[in-house]
């Protein structure tokens, strides 16, 4: 259970970073910005790796989330790096990642505030 929490937080952090990296950017700008592309691809790979670490039980408890698609994107970016289509990456960022963040938000552990004395 603890590993699931940590992995889910890692996936959420990477997804949030992806959205921050493209904030104010359009597809043409991204296509010309190799540094941002590299950062995005790295964070999407981390998202997929974090999802791979989730327990089968956790994944089965939340079938509404496309866990397999997230892992699949990670596999494509990692193993088929020479075939990455920035248009597909852009589409993923604009459509799938916001949906993923919205879906996992209620599942994220609530940070407990330390009590002030």
C-alpha positions as CSV (number, residue, x, y, z in Angstrom):
1,X,0.0,0.0,0.0
2,X,2.8,2.4,0.8
3,X,4.5,1.7,-2.5
4,X,1.2,2.4,-4.3
5,X,1.0,5.8,-2.6
6,X,4.6,6.7,-3.5
7,X,4.1,5.5,-7.1
8,X,0.9,7.4,-7.5
9,X,2.5,10.6,-6.1
10,X,5.4,10.1,-8.5
11,X,3.0,9.8,-11.4
12,X,1.1,12.9,-10.3
13,X,4.2,14.9,-9.9
14,X,5.5,14.0,-13.4
15,X,2.1,14.7,-14.9
16,X,1.9,18.1,-13.2
17,X,5.4,19.0,-14.4
18,X,4.5,18.1,-18.0
19,X,1.6,20.5,-17.8
20,X,3.8,23.2,-16.3
21,X,6.4,22.7,-19.0
22,X,3.9,23.3,-21.8
23,X,2.0,26.1,-20.1
24,X,1.7,29.0,-22.6
25,X,3.2,26.9,-25.4
26,X,1.6,25.8,-28.7
27,X,2.4,22.8,-30.8
28,X,4.7,24.7,-33.2
29,X,6.7,26.2,-30.4
30,X,7.1,22.8,-28.8
31,X,8.2,21.2,-32.1
32,X,11.0,23.7,-32.3
33,X,12.0,23.4,-28.6
34,X,14.2,20.3,-28.2
35,X,15.0,20.9,-24.6
36,X,11.3,21.0,-23.6
37,X,10.6,18.0,-25.7
38,X,13.4,16.1,-23.8
39,X,12.0,17.2,-20.5
40,X,8.5,16.2,-21.4
41,X,9.5,12.8,-22.7
42,X,11.4,12.1,-19.6
43,X,8.5,13.0,-17.3
44,X,6.1,10.9,-19.4
45,X,8.4,8.0,-19.1
46,X,8.6,8.5,-15.3
47,X,4.7,8.6,-15.3
48,X,4.7,5.2,-17.0
49,X,7.3,3.7,-14.8
50,X,5.5,4.9,-11.7
51,X,2.3,3.3,-13.0
52,X,4.2,0.0,-13.7
53,X,5.1,-0.1,-10.0
54,X,1.4,0.1,-8.8
55,X,0.1,-3.2,-7.4
56,X,-2.2,-5.3,-9.4
57,X,-4.8,-4.9,-6.6
58,X,-4.6,-1.1,-6.8
59,X,-5.0,-1.1,-10.6
60,X,-7.9,-3.5,-10.4
61,X,-9.6,-1.3,-7.8
62,X,-9.5,1.6,-10.3
63,X,-10.4,0.2,-13.8
64,X,-11.7,3.7,-14.8
65,X,-8.1,4.8,-15.3
66,X,-6.3,3.8,-18.5
67,X,-3.2,2.3,-16.7
68,X,-2.3,0.2,-19.7
69,X,-2.2,3.2,-22.1
70,X,0.1,5.0,-19.7
71,X,2.5,2.1,-19.5
72,X,2.2,1.7,-23.3
73,X,3.2,5.3,-23.9
74,X,6.2,4.8,-21.7
75,X,7.2,1.6,-23.6
76,X,6.9,3.4,-26.9
77,X,9.0,6.4,-25.8
78,X,11.6,4.1,-24.3
79,X,11.9,1.4,-26.9
80,X,10.8,3.2,-30.0
81,X,12.5,6.5,-29.3
82,X,13.4,6.9,-33.0
83,X,9.7,6.9,-34.0
84,X,8.4,9.4,-31.5
85,X,5.8,11.7,-33.2
86,X,5.7,15.1,-31.4
87,X,2.1,15.5,-32.7
88,X,1.0,12.4,-30.7
89,X,3.0,13.6,-27.7
90,X,1.2,17.0,-27.9
91,X,-2.2,15.3,-28.2
92,X,-1.4,13.2,-25.2
93,X,-0.4,16.2,-23.2
94,X,-3.4,18.2,-24.2
95,X,-6.0,15.5,-23.7
96,X,-4.8,12.4,-21.8
97,X,-2.6,13.9,-19.1
98,X,-5.3,16.4,-17.8
99,X,-7.8,13.5,-17.7
100,X,-5.3,11.3,-15.8
101,X,-4.6,14.0,-13.3
102,X,-8.3,14.6,-12.7
103,X,-8.9,10.8,-12.3
104,X,-6.1,10.3,-9.8
105,X,-6.6,13.4,-7.8
106,X,-9.1,11.8,-5.4
107,X,-6.8,8.8,-5.0
108,X,-3.8,10.9,-3.9
109,X,-2.9,10.6,-0.2
110,X,-3.8,13.7,1.8
111,X,-0.7,15.3,3.3
112,X,-1.2,15.5,7.0
113,X,-0.4,18.9,8.4
114,X,1.9,18.8,11.5
115,X,0.2,20.0,14.6
116,X,1.5,23.3,15.9
117,X,2.0,23.5,19.6
